[in-house]
């Protein structure tokens, strides 16, 4: 089971790899990543990458804008999928 900081760090890495014009300084735990330029195509890429990175599968009901809008929201979702 991963520690909270490790989960958050991996989420940041995935988000920054997709939002290539965004730097670590421009994003915080509660930044709206859609406002930073995430579009629907990249959102699906983000979902697939997070599932792969954490070995989880998101249910259709979990795939909504709010769950993937911020690093904090993604962290909570990943932790719930891992039973943390």
Secondary structure, DSSP 8 states (H G I E B T S, - for coil): ---HHHHHHHHHHHHHHHSTT--GGG--TT--TTTTT--HHHHHHHHHHHHHHHT----GGG-SHHHHSSHHHHHHHHHHHHT-
